[in-house]
């Protein structure tokens, strides 16, 4: 038990060395570890290329930033899906070009089809069932779930067929919608030039966005929350939209408000969009001789260019409207055919608003609208204050524990504080190496670990004390027995705390998770340092001094 | 080491803990009833994590009453002001909390988002030296889920610990440990009712850590009880329990003191955000230490702990 073979010794020293290596970056300024390379990115320089160079990730509460949880509006998506299903059913219920339905309507969460004749119902049922297919899941996953559930109406409704979108299909749609939203949000934030934003799915239909350094969430909400669905429509100038936009318009026409930057008021357009944002190849901020200030230039993809060229050729002299999120942002008159597929949107933009629009257009539209349901933001200065007080609390707590342990156990107490020091280094190294995030509660976790880590040593030393009080006790024997007999209690005690940390990690949110991570790492490292490392120190000391009596 | 070591406790104490178990029982019952009564009468001051609402952390020198007047005039409901300690006329951080805004579903969420804008703008306009350090909103849907999550976390943790103790010891021990832990959780809820300190997500973390710490303490005592039951076959169970508590007493106190020292540093220096957290932890360490001595160990007398050694799990080899 008291013998440390070379392999054991090397392993212990290796663990400590790794801890030191991984925690060193935390005390060296960023600029010394990284430099700008030719590509304009930061890369490790000098010795940092060969040893771990990343420091602990600071949570938003410590470095300042915005934390926003967006709710993806699934009700909207559901309505779209039902409407699409309705139109598919209409298509399906044509036999040789003849409609066999009297009506197809969305009622509640069902699409209800009514056939003209009762005997057509079986055909309708068959055709509607054919619309159903296996739910499209992750690639490679085999699915037995169907997208639709189609049933005939009861005895009192002999010509009715009902179709429902299954829960499994909704779940798949939800996943896809949230995934697409995350991609769009990422492109938008990247366009904004934010550093390392975190964008993850939370729960079923929420997206968590964390942007370090941003102390005002308003700009982010504005950018992330905009649907940015863009479409091009021909303007119908023969109909007066009325002053308040309430004029009744014939089918196939729609009234849209005009953005105040483009003059305000209302305009009547063809409801059918000629082009949508999907046809956009790219957008950029530029200038144009016809406009004062910056304008947004756009280029359409190949197919879009063809359609746009045709539109401008056939409708020379008429106006077309560019609609963004239900508002006309520009409605220029077509003076000549535009075959190149590029154009500009002008009118009253500042450089900032033009840039924002460019980011939105380039990132594409969100599949559903987003509403913030939780926001937390902390200014970097508050974060810095909290780091400072956290650091001070760690040092003072540490100092008090050292004084106390040395006063109580003398040389052994000194070993335990050395072990504690190694413990803090290992925690820091573990956090840096794992890329875990340190939050304010995380710092509290470290302080708590400092207090509790000595528990293992106290358990051991109390046992050693007991042993050394027995008649004829030898120091080496007492120490060995003390370590041996304390092990079960140490393991039991720490495993139960580890269970608490594990549960916190799995069920906790945000900063609580950070606390769980430091607590968990701290428990594991403290068992190592208290039981293995401090024992090594004790053995070395025993061999070196060969004491006759233990100073406990 | 040339200086004399501080002996915090005389070695081999023989304090009759178990004989006075009825006194401890009385104290615990009083504590439980008191805590539940306080919870029933005063309730708990839930933070926006659990109740939803809007919050701004503003740095200003303005007195609390004036800040309240500004916040209440915004039409967002009645404000709650929490200022960190500072000399009069000095700038300090003040938490201004507004209640959850009304509205169904997404409408309510939109109202919340508007409210945080209004609060920020209102404070900046109404308080001359205001500097907004941070803002937060938690909507109705999220706060409801956080409550469920918090309670689930505590229950799940208790359950797994119970299983672990059962596995490592015997069922009598796991019953004793769970009763002691429940005792600690209820006493902590009472503590939050009486002090009216804000109860938020970090507090749930604190409670779980208290549970972990108390379990730690209990396991150490139990471990010694199990060992002594095997070693001292001639002593009565009551005597063994008392001996085990005394055996581990000096360790129990030493560990509590080091942990309390660290937490005290956190409480005094950690700033407003961590004050509630560390206060809960300090209380938890005290109550956890008490419960492992006065609740967990005596309970083994009531549950008729098994003395046979057939299920003995032997010393773990390292």
Interface residues (C-beta under 8 A of the other chain):
Chain A: X61 X69 X71 X73 X203 X215 X217 X218 X221 X371 X372 X373 X374 X375 X376 X377 X378 X379 X381 X382 X385 X386 X389 X390 X392 X393 X394 X396 X397 X398 X400 X401 X404 X405 X407 X408 X409 X410 X411 X440 X441 X443 X444 X447 X448 X450 X451 X452 X454 X455 X458 X459 X462 X465 X466 X469 X484 X485 X487 X488 X489 X491 X492 X493 X494 X495 X496 X497 X499 X500 X501 X502 X503 X504 X507 X508 X509 X510 X511 X512 X515 X516 X519 X531 X551 X552
Chain B: X1 X3 X5 X6 X8 X11 X57 X93 X106 X109 X110 X112 X113 X116 X117 X132 X133 X134 X135 X136 X137 X138 X139 X141 X142 X145 X146 X149 X152 X153 X156 X157 X160 X161 X164 X165 X168 X201 X202 X204 X205 X208 X209 X211 X212 X213 X215 X216 X217 X219 X220 X223 X224 X247 X248 X250 X251 X254 X255 X257 X258 X259 X260 X261 X262 X263 X264 X265 X266 X268 X269 X270 X271 X273 X274 X277 X278 X281 X315 X316 X318
